[in-house]
Amino acid sequence: MSSNSTITDPPNGASELARQRAAVLAAKTCSFLFDPEGRLRWFNPVAAAWVQRYFDHPIEEGHELDAIFPAEAVPAFRENFKTAAAGTHCRFDCSFLYEGAEQRRYHVRITPLISDGGATEAVLIEVADVGPRTAGGRSLWQNDELFRSLVQNSSDVVTVLDATGHIRYMSPAVEQILGFPGESLVGMDALKLVHPDDVHRLNHEFHMRDLGAGMRASCTYRVQHADGSWLTMESIASNMLHMPEVAGFVLNTRDITERQRHAAEMHRAARLESLGVLAGGIAHDFNNILLAIIGNLSLARLSANGHEELQGRLRDAEKASLRARDLTQQLLTFSKGGAPIRNTHHLAEIIRDSIEFVLHGCGTETKFELEEGLWPVEADAGQISQVLNNLAINALHAMDGAGTLTVRARNAHVPAEDSTGLCPGRYVRIEVADTGTGIPPEILPRLFEPFFTTKTSGSGLGLATAYSIVRQHEGHIEVDTHEGAGTTFILHLPASDRKPVPDPDETQESLIGSGSLLLMDDDEDIRRTVSELLETFGYKVTTAIDGRELLEKYANSLKTGDPFRVVIMDLTVPGGMGGYEATQRLRQIDPGVKTIVSSGYSNDTLMAEFRQHGFDGMVAKPYKTEALARVIRDVLAPKQAAP
């Protein structure tokens, strides 16, 4: 045998062969160069020594595959050689026993050498020795104790299929994942477990019958659990038909149902956050307009004293404007300004009041199953009420106004391994279940999308608002639905160790006050309208356009010895100093200044945690003047010790 068999370098544009030959000479693996028809043209010294060791006769240029490799491996070499000759790179593993030598495992790489014209000019086969096989040549899962232990204790399902796709072996993990004992599935066509809609795609992805020896393919598909539900599985299949000890397809399968659900949840949250930026900006501008409208309606109502019919119409217009405020509040829920303003609450009363408010007077039967001693929660009562209102309205539509709505609440412990992504700990679990028609599967992925609705009327914000509010409370909302069998929305809200502070007894104290106030807002209509309204409550109002003018006027009031009793300021001023910066500077001038922040849009925490940012009070736009007067009264009231 000669290790320096040569090939004649093609004359024009075939330097790739020359480069490959030089690389092969230096290679430490057995390398053989064949023409596209499968005849040996050249082999390197490592290959020569390897063949000499395991063969008693030499190989020469012109030999074909069956003259070099053992008979049991030739089919795998031929199949992959054919694929490579067509221009596709191939890799596979095999093991075989040469005459008088031990059985060993090899990794084979077959590379087509393509000319400038696109044709396969030669095929390079490289064979790497990766170690001895187990003694006796018997099945690894029968003989290798370590391998058997790994397979049987793996959390993934290891499956061996025969050439027809029938199950020969399934590891014990299948019972934990699918609920079937592995032995009961042996002999079954594996595709019978697969969702009918995924069978064609699965065959297309895997190409089981055409998957080359040693090649791999992966696919995601649904498999039916013993209880009838469907799980999403991810499999990697390897063709090991060429290996006598396996003689089949080996699948490594993992349950990715929860992973996919979590990914969908993250994707949905990202989409909501993007929409929130847009929605927050719209809500801010709209709230400023609404405040001017509501303020002028209040002034007109005061001017119409004695004209009952006119006052009634103005009150109706004022109520309509306040309902429009509710729509902007839903928009704000998607933005950073939707941060909840939290207090400690018992949920039982909030649940009853919210559900009964929506269902009052309709033909729907309501059942409450509220556990005694529900843990308190840290929540924005208005926002949680909004969630329950929206869920009740959704149920009402699903039942066409007739049916049974069951509301349950109980204490729940969420374990560390919970699939919802919640932090482990104590939660209050709320279920809102209807007897409607259920939700079709094709709608479920879009259920919590803002502006998505199946109704002919409606904003499409109800469920999206509920989703966003619950997330901002570090909670979780999910849906359990079956077509024709109703829908249940399940909420988890974190429990609190604090006890709710009872509301003080409501009194009819007059909101009339006195003294001078400083009002800063960049909107001229708001400055004028709010000033006139506050004057009806007994205050003298001075206005400023932005923070700089506010600082100047406040400094002048200190010089005259008649400082403003309260400063009311807008949080954001386009192109100017807003309320946050202004209040920090005010406290440098006068540490005892009383400040109230007002905004139609806020950042994540400022409106919810206004005291931590230096403000004494907060009022969200749009507001009725009585609400602002009440905040002013509370800010001016003597300080009480914090609870």
Beta strands, then each sheet from edge to edge (+ up, - down):
strand 1: 30-34
strand 2: 40-43
strand 3: 90-97
strand 4: 103-114
strand 5: 120-132
strand 6: 157-161
strand 7: 167-170
strand 8: 216-224
strand 9: 230-240
strand 10: 248-255
strand 11: 343-345
strand 12: 364-370
strand 13: 377-379
strand 14: 403-414
strand 15: 425-433
strand 16: 476-481
strand 17: 487-494
strand 18: 516-520
strand 19: 540-544
strand 20: 566-570
strand 21: 595-599
strand 22: 617-620
sheet 1: 2+ 1- 5+ 4- 3+
sheet 2: 7+ 6- 10+ 9- 8+
sheet 3: 11+ 13-
sheet 4: 12+ 14+ 15- 17+ 16-
sheet 5: 19+ 18+ 20+ 21+ 22+
end
